Amino acid sequence: MQGNIVIFLALAVSGVLNFVAIALYSRLLSPAEYGIYAVIMASIGLVLGFVFLWLDLSFGRFVAGENKNKSRVYFSNFIALYFILLLLVSVLLGLLALFGHLSIIEPKIFIAVGLVIFAEVVFNAVNIYSRLVQGALVRYSFSVIARSGLAIGFAWYFLELGYSYYGIFLASALSFAIPSLISMVMGRIWKDFSLLALDRHVVKEVFNFGVPLMVVMVVQAAISATDRFLLASMLGSDVAGQYSASQDLVVKLFIFLLAIVHKVNYPNVIRIFEMHGEKATQSMLDKHILLLLLISIPAVFAMTVYSGNIANVILGEDFREMAIELIPYQVGIAFINCITMFYAIMPFHLLKKTKLLVIPSVIALLANLIIGYFLITIFGIYGAVIGSFVAYSVYFSVSLLLGYKLLRLPLPSFDLLKIISCSLLMVLILIPFRESDDFWSLVCLVLIGGGSYAAFVVIANIGGYRNIIFEKLSLSKRVK
């Protein structure tokens, strides 16, 4: 429990710093510059998804479950795989650059992007091992917070020097590299690597689980990147920048809120499933989805109604007008995407049936490409919004349908109605603050809204939290 609190606080602080980063970038970059930055970041996402992210997910899955007692064996094999993949990517990019196939990219951008990819891969691998194998939660928390803080500090410095989006990539590479090196030295991680532990059977097991995830991760990254690529090529980088700034704001909020719940609960769900089976897991999954809904639904209501307040405070002046229009739609898309990522696809991970995830992913990508392309020509930037909504809705629906055949996911329908009601009451209470758009008004919105919503949740006894609170209060009185 104490460890969960440490992780929660670290991810919360990191999430707040990520919002500060968006505020900084949208003030020091023009929409056109932000659009180029967004397209390059989408390209990085595709490379990471194709080559490395599947390995991160596999690493976390294997060392958190029944193989925890063999974690050092898995660590050695995963490190070997990371090294081989990094070497292959480096050689491939070097050959492409040598033969002039990347001549349209400035050399300094090419180098900076390569450093970002390398540093992020190392950062993810080190943090997974620190948290799940060594149990060094304080070091993990320091690493997460330091990365976000360093990214802002270095980015501000480079942007002030006039480095534009190139400076952000340099800052990103440094912010991944420095905490990784510190964590590696403090944890003496290299001591756990052994060539003697390399095992082709382990590698085969990892590939059987992870290769389908590679396809899934690429397709998911492509779904996210499609809008930016299409908008940049069809309407210009300035339009892509306007769209990406508001999308980054919304997505980071939902990732910030829901990833905390997922990172804390996911290893526990895996352990319970492998130790006690499906029936025992149902209770844990019920608590997991309840927490996701408790956090995400009020965020959907608040960001939809108060998009103007949020955009005016966080985003730069050049981005605000379009963001106010787009945020209510992008909130719905982000909600569907996060519920899919953090809940709907869990049966595939638990049962190691990740091959089946390829089907909904490919269908969603095709839907986004086809619908997005045709609707952008008709409706402009809103065509991209519609394409994304259809794509993520399809991904969610097909994943849920296929996953239901593997493992029944609980849905607390009565509590869901209570959550929606509490969220509506929260919005009504906040109506007097709707016209205010300064920083302190937004702080008041968050504090009053969060406080009133929490009170409604307790009164409605959602998830039995009122009973839990009363029991703990009663117990503390007896102890005294």
N, C-alpha and C positions, 0 to 999 in steps of 0.2 A: 504493500500500500504506500509506504514511504517513497519507494522507488518510483511509483506511478506519479506521485506528486512532483517529484524532481523533474521527470520527463515533461509533465504537463507545464510546469513553470518555464522550462527551457524553451519549449515549442511556442508557448504564449509570447514570451519576450521576443523570440525570433520572428514570429508573425507580425508583431507590432513594428519591428524594425523593417520588415519587408514593405509595410505600408508607407513608412517614411521614405524608402527607396523610390517607390512609385511617385510620391510627391516631389522628390528631388528630380527624377528624370523628366517628369512632365513639365517642370519649370525651367530646366536648363537645356532641353532639347526641343526643336521645332517639331510639328507634326510629321514633316517629311523625314527628319532624322530619326524620330521615334519609329516611323514605319520601316525604315531600313534596319534599325536595331531589332524590331520585332520579327522581320523576315529572317534575319541571320540567326536569331534565337530559336526560331521555328526549325531552321535547318540543323542547328545543334541538337535540338530535341529529336529530330529524325535519326541523326547519327547515334546519339546515346540510346535511343529506343531500339535501333537495329542491332547494335553491337554490344551494349553494356547493361542496359536496365533490366533485361531479362535475367542477367547473371546476378544483379543486386537482389531481385525478388527471389530467385532460387536460393541464394546464400541465406537470406533471412528465413526462408521457409524451412530449409533443412536444419540449420543450427538451432531453431526455436522449437522443433518438435522432438520426435522420438530419437533423433540422432544427436541430441545435445551432449551425451556422454562421449561421442566421437567427434566433437566439434573441432578439435585441433587437426584431425585427419581431413575433415571437410575444408577447414581453413587453408591447409597446404594445397589442396587440389584447386580450390577456388582462386587462390593467389596465382597459381600457375596458369590458369585459364585467363585471368585478368591480364597477366603479363603477355601471353601469346596474342590475345586480341589487340592490346595496345600496340604491340610490335607490328602486327599485320596492318592495322589502320595507319600507323606512321609510315610504313613502307608504301602502302597504296597511295596515300596523299602525297608523299614525296615523288612518286613516279608520275602522278597526274600533274604535279607542278612542274616537274622536269620536262615533260613533253608538251607543256603549254596548254593543257586542258583546263587550267584554272586561271588563265591569264586575265579574265574579267574581274578577278578578286585582287584587291591591293595586297601586296606581300605582307604588310604589317597587320592587316585584318586577318589574313590567312594564318599567320603565326599566333596571333592573339587567340583566335578561335581554337586552334590546336591545343594551346596551353589550357584554355578553359576546359576542354573535353578531358584532357589528361588529369588535370587537378581535381575535377569533379568526380571522376572515376575512383581516384585514390581516396578522396574524402569519404565517399559513400562506403567503400569497402572497409576502411579503418573504423568508421562509426558503427557499422553493423557488427563488427567483431567486438568493439569496445562495449557495446550495449548488451548484445545477446549472449556473448561467450564469456567475456571477462567480467560482466556485470558492473563495469565502471561507469555508473550512471552520472556521477558528478563530472567526470572527464568528458563523457558524451555531451552532457548539457553545456559545459563550457565551450566545446567545439562548435555546437549548433549556434549558440548565441554569438560567439566570436566571429563566426563566418558572416552572419548578417551584419554585425557592427562594422567589421572590416570592409565589407562590400560597400557600405554607405560612405565610410570615411575616405577610402581610396577613390571611389567614384566621384565624390564631391571635389576632391583635390584635382583629379585629372580633368573633370569637366570645367572647372574654373580655369585651368590652363589652356582650355580650348581644344581638348582632344576629342570632343563629341562622343559618339557611340563607341569609338575605338577605346576611349578611356574607360568605359563601363566594362568592356571585355577584359582589359588589363586588370581592373579592380576585381572582377569576378575570379580571375585566375589566381590572384594573390590571396583573396579571401578564402578560397578553397585550400590553397597550398599551405599557408601558415598554420592554421589549426591542425591540419593533417600531420604535419611534421612534429608539432608539439605533442599531439596525442600518441604518435608512434614512439617518440622518445620516452614519454612518461609511462606508457604501457609496455615498452620493450617488446613490441608486437613481433619483431623479427625472430624472437626466441621460439615462438610457437610454430614457425615454418620449418618443415623438414622434407627434403627430397625423398627420404625413405617412405614418407607417408603417401606419396603419389600412387594412385590406384586407378587403373583403367575402369574397374567396375563402378567406382564412385563417379568418375567422369561420365560414364555411360548413363548412370542414374540421373545425374544432373542434366545431361543433354536431353534425356527423355522427358524430363519435367520442363526444362527451360526453353528448348528450341521452339515449341509451339508458342511460348510466351514471347519469344523474339518476334514472331510474326504479329502477335497481338499488340505488342508495344509499338512496333513500327506503324501499324495501322492506326492505333490510338493517337500517336504523335502526328500522323498524317491528317487525321480528322481535325485535330486542333490547329494544324498548320495550314490546311487547305484554304480557310477563309482569308488568311493573311496573304498567301501567295496569289490567290485569285484577285483580291482587292488591289494588291500592289501592281499586278500585271494589267488589270482591266481599268482601274480607276486612278492609279497613281499611289506613290508611297505616302503622300500626305493623308489620303483617305485611310490607307492601311494603318497609319499611325493613330488616327483618331479612334478607329475601331479597336486597335490593340490596347490602347491606354485604358479605356473603360473595361475591356475584357480582362486585362491583367488585374485591375483593381478588384473586380468581382470574383475572379477565380482564386486569387490569393486570399481573399476573405474566407471563401468556403474551404479551401485547402487548409488554411490556418485553423478554422474552427473544427473541421471534421477529421483532419489528419491526426490531431491530438488524441481524439477518441480511438481512432483506428490503431495508431502506433502503440497505445497502452493496452488495448484489448486483443489485438490480433495474435501475439504470441501466446496469450492465455487460452484463446479459443483453440488454437492448434494443439496445445498440451492436453486440454480437456478432451478434445475429439480423439486424440491418439491413445489416451490413457483410459477413457471411460466410454467412448463410442458416441453414436449419433444422438441417442436419447438424452444423455447428460449435456450435450452441446446445445440442445434446443434452448435451455434456460439461459445460457451465456449469450446466444445469438439474440434472444428476446431482449436482454438488457442492452446489447450492442446497438440494435436498430432503434430502441427507445431513446438512447442517448443521442444518436445521430439525428433523430427527428426533433428531439427536445431543443437541440442547438440550431439546426438548420432552418426549421420552419419559421420561427420568429425572425431569423435573419432575412428570409425571403420577403416576409411582410414589410419589415422595416426598410430594407434597401429599395423595395419597389415604391413605397409611399414617399420615402425621404431621399430619393436619388439626388435631388437638387442640393440638399444640405451636404451630402457626402461628396458629390463632385466639386462643389464650390470650395470646400475646405481642403480636400486632398489633392485634386488635380490642378495643373497649371491652367492659366486663363485660356490658352489656345485650344484646350481640350474639353472645357466644361460644357459648352452648349450641346455638342454632339453626345457627350457622355450622359447628360441628363435624359436625352431621348433613348439612348441604347440600354442603359443599366437595367430598367425594369424587365426588358426581354432577356438580357444576358444573365440575370439572376436566375430565371427559370431554367435556362440551359445549364448553368453551373450546378444547380440543385440536382437535376437529373443525372448529370455526369458524376457528381460526387457520390450520390446514393448507389449508382452502378459500381463505381470503383471500390467503394468501401463496404458494400454489402451484397449487391446482387450477384457479383462474380465469386463470392466466397466459397460456394460449393465446389467450384472447379479447382480452387487452390487446395481446399481441405482434402478432397478425394484424388488430387493429383491428376485431374482430367483436363489439363489446360489446352489440349488439342481442340476441344470443343469450342473454346473461346474464339478460335479463328473465324468461325461462321458468323456470329453477330458482328464481329469487328469489320470483316470485309464488306458485309451488307451495309453497315453504317457508313463506311468510307465511300462506297459507290453512290449511296444516297446523297451524301454531302457534296461530292464532286459534281454529279449530274444536276441535282436541284440547285445547288449554289451557283453553278455557272450560268444556268438559264435565268434564274431569278435575279442575279446581280445585273444582268443586261436589261432587266425590266425595272426593278425596284432599287437598284444601286446598292448602297451599304446595307439596307434592310433585307435584301435578297440573301446576303451572307448569314444574317441572323436566322432567317427562316430555314436555310439549308442546315445550319448547325442544330437547330431545334429538332428538325425531322431526324437527322442522323443520330443524335444522342437518345431520342425517344425510341427509335428502332433498336439501337444497341441495348438499351435498358430492357425493352419488351422481350426481345429474342433471348437475351441472357437469362432473364427471369424464367422464361418458358423452358429453356434447355436445362437450367440449373434445378428447376423444380423436380425434374426426373431423377436427379442425383441426390438431392438433399432438400427437404422441405424447409424453407425459410419462414420463420414466424413473422407475423405482422400484427402488432397490438392495435387493432382497429378502434376499440373504444378509447384507448389512451390517445390515439391519433386525433380523434374528434375533439378531445379535451385540449390537446396541444394547439389545434387550430383556433379553438374558442379563446384560449388564453392569449394567443398571438393577436387576435382581433381586438381584444380588450386592451392590450398593451398599445396598439396603434391608436386607439381612441383616446387613451390618456395622453399620448404625445402630440395630439393635434395642435395644442396651443404653441408648440415649438416649431411648427412646420415652416413658418416664414423666416426663421432665423437661420443664417448661413455662415456664421463665424465659428472659429475653433471651439470656444467655450460653450456655445450653444450645442455643438455636436457632442461635446463631452457630456453635457446635461442630458441630451437625448439618450446616449448610451447608458448613463448611470440610472436615470429615472426609468427608462424602458427596461433595462435589465433587472432593476429592483422590483418593479411592479410585476414583470413577467414571472420572476422567481416566486413572488408572493402568491400569484394566481396558481402556479404549479403546485405549491404546497397546499393551498386551499382545496384544489381539485384532487389532491392526493394522486397525482400522476405517477405511475410506477411504484406506488406505495411509499413515496418519499416522506409524506407527512407522518406516516406511522413510524418510519425509520427515525426521523428527527425526534419525535415524541419519546420513542423508546430510549434513544441515547440521552435525552435530557433527563428522563426518569432514572436511568442508570447512574448518571453523574450525580444526581441528588442523593441516591442511596450511598454512593461511595463517600460523599461528604458527611 
